[in-house]
Amino acid sequence: MQHCILVKWTPDAGDRDALAKEAEAIFAQAVANGVATALTIRRNVINRPNRYDLLIELTMTPDMLPAYDASEPHHRWKETFGARIQQKAIFDYE
């Protein structure tokens, strides 16, 4: 299963490349901890108000999702970036 998180940063969130690198480090820990099996980070290349800035894609089995939700990296992601996120969408697919 692919667990996707689309992120639109707030206008004052800061340097988008630095934010993406910091997010990647946090989500890489989810893979290292075994609550996901792979990670892909994609940055938007068109900076427009109606575009998301970042796509985070974690590979996991559906039964891994509860462990991911309870994991330290997931909680750190929310604590670190919650105030800097203007809009977020979650999408899971096979």
N, C-alpha and C positions, 0 to 999 in steps of 0.2 A: 504494500500500500504506500502511496505517496501522501504525506501530510504537508500541505502547502500553507504558508503564511505570507500574505501580501501586505506590505507595509507602506504607508504614506507618512513621511515625517512631518512634524509641525514646521512652520516656516523658520522658527528660531532653534531648531534641533541641533544645528551645528554642521560640521563638515560631513557630507553624506558618505564619502569614501571611508573616512575614519569610523563612522557609525557602522557601516557594513562590515568592516574588519573586526570591530569589537563584537558585533552580533555573531559573526562567523566563529570567533574564538569561543563564545559561550555555547553555541550549538555544536561545535566540534566536541565539546565535553559530553554532550548527550550521546554521541556516537562512542566515545571512549568509555562511557559508563554503561554501555550496552542497552540503552533505552531507544536507540535508533541504530540502523546498520549503515547508513550513508547520508551524506549532506551535500547539497548543491546550493550555492548562493549566486543569485543573478541580480545585477544592478541594472536599473533602467538607464537607457542611453538617450532618451528624449525627456528633457526637463520641462514639463508642462503642468499646470495646476490640476488637470484632470487625469494625471498619470500617477500610478503608484511608483515608489522609489526603489523597492527591494522585494525580491521573491526569495523566500527561504523554503527549501524543499528537503524534507527528511524522509528517508526510506525506512519503513518499519512494517511489522505485521500488525493487523488490527488489534491483536491481544497485547501488543506492546504499548498502545496508546494510554491506558491508565497509568502504567509505570512512568511514561514520559510526562504525563500531566502532574504527577507527584514528585518528579525529579528536581534536584537542586538546579540544574541548568535552566529548566523551564521557569522556575520561580525567580531565578536571578535575572533572566530575560525580562520578565514582567516588572520586576523592581527597578532594574537599570533603565529600561526604555519606555516604560508605561507613559510617563509624562511627555515623552518626546514623539509619541505616535499620535498623529491626527486622525488616521483611519486605518483599520486593519480588517482583513478578510481571511477566513480560514476555509480551506477546501481540501477534502480528502478524496482520493480516487485510486482505483486499481489499475 
